[in-house]
Amino acid sequence: MSDEPSYRDVQSAVRVEKFRIWFAWVSGGFIMLGIALACQDIAVVSVITQVLLVVLGVLSTIAAVTMSNRLNRRAAEARRRVLGDDM
C-alpha cells in the first residue's frame, strides 16, 4: 500500500473543506447583516459600519474563492497522479 491518499480520499476531503469554507462565508454574511441591521438607526456609526462590512464582505469572498480554487487544483493534481494524465 502506498502512503499517498487515493483520489477518492482527496475528493472527499476537498468536498468537506469547500463546504466548511462556504458555510463559514454564509455564516459570516448573516452575522454582518445582523450587525448592519443593529446599527442602522445610528447615523454616523451606520455608515461607517456598512462601509467596513462591505469591504470585509468583498475580502472574505475573495478569500473563499481563492481557497476553493486551490482545493480544486489539488484535486486535479491528485486526479492526474492517479490516472497518469499528462496535462
C-alpha positions as CSV (number, residue, x, y, z in Angstrom):
1,M,0.0,0.0,0.0
2,S,1.2,3.5,-0.8
3,D,1.3,6.3,1.7
4,E,-0.3,8.7,-0.7
5,P,-4.1,9.2,-0.3
6,S,-6.3,7.9,-3.1
7,Y,-8.2,10.2,-5.5
8,R,-11.4,9.4,-3.7
9,D,-9.9,10.4,-0.3
10,V,-8.7,13.6,-1.8
11,Q,-12.1,14.3,-3.4
12,S,-13.9,13.7,-0.1
13,A,-11.5,15.9,1.8
14,V,-11.9,18.7,-0.8
15,R,-15.7,18.4,-0.7
16,V,-15.7,18.7,3.1
17,E,-13.3,21.6,3.1
18,K,-15.2,23.5,0.4
19,F,-18.4,23.0,2.5
20,R,-16.6,24.4,5.5
21,I,-15.3,27.4,3.6
22,W,-18.7,28.3,2.1
23,F,-20.6,27.6,5.4
24,A,-18.3,30.0,7.2
25,W,-18.8,32.6,4.4
26,V,-22.6,32.3,4.6
27,S,-22.5,32.4,8.5
28,G,-20.2,35.5,8.4
29,G,-22.7,37.1,5.9
30,F,-25.6,36.6,8.3
31,I,-23.5,38.0,11.2
32,M,-22.6,41.0,9.2
33,L,-26.2,41.5,8.2
34,G,-27.2,41.4,11.9
35,I,-24.6,43.9,12.8
36,A,-25.7,46.2,10.0
37,L,-29.3,46.0,11.0
38,A,-28.5,46.6,14.7
39,C,-26.6,49.8,13.7
40,Q,-28.9,51.1,11.1
41,D,-30.6,53.7,13.3
42,I,-27.3,55.4,14.5
43,A,-26.4,57.8,11.7
44,V,-22.6,58.0,11.6
45,V,-21.9,54.6,13.0
46,S,-24.3,53.1,10.5
47,V,-22.4,54.5,7.5
48,I,-19.0,53.5,8.9
49,T,-20.3,50.0,9.8
50,Q,-21.8,49.5,6.4
51,V,-18.6,50.6,4.6
52,L,-16.5,48.3,6.7
53,L,-18.9,45.4,6.3
54,V,-18.9,45.8,2.5
55,V,-15.1,45.8,2.4
56,L,-14.9,42.8,4.7
57,G,-17.5,41.0,2.6
58,V,-15.6,41.6,-0.5
59,L,-12.4,40.4,1.1
60,S,-14.0,37.3,2.6
61,T,-15.5,36.5,-0.8
62,I,-12.1,36.8,-2.5
63,A,-10.5,34.6,0.2
64,A,-13.3,31.9,-0.1
65,V,-13.0,31.8,-3.9
66,T,-9.2,31.6,-3.7
67,M,-9.3,28.8,-1.2
68,S,-11.9,26.9,-3.3
69,N,-9.7,27.3,-6.4
70,R,-6.7,26.0,-4.6
71,L,-8.6,23.0,-3.4
72,N,-9.8,22.4,-7.0
73,R,-6.2,22.5,-8.2
74,R,-5.2,20.0,-5.5
75,A,-8.0,17.6,-6.5
76,A,-6.9,18.0,-10.2
77,E,-3.3,17.2,-9.3
78,A,-4.4,14.1,-7.4
79,R,-6.6,13.0,-10.4
80,R,-3.6,13.4,-12.7
81,R,-1.4,11.3,-10.3
82,V,-4.0,8.5,-10.0
83,L,-4.9,8.4,-13.7
84,G,-1.4,9.2,-15.0
85,D,-2.7,12.0,-17.2
86,D,-0.1,14.4,-18.6
87,M,-1.9,17.8,-18.9
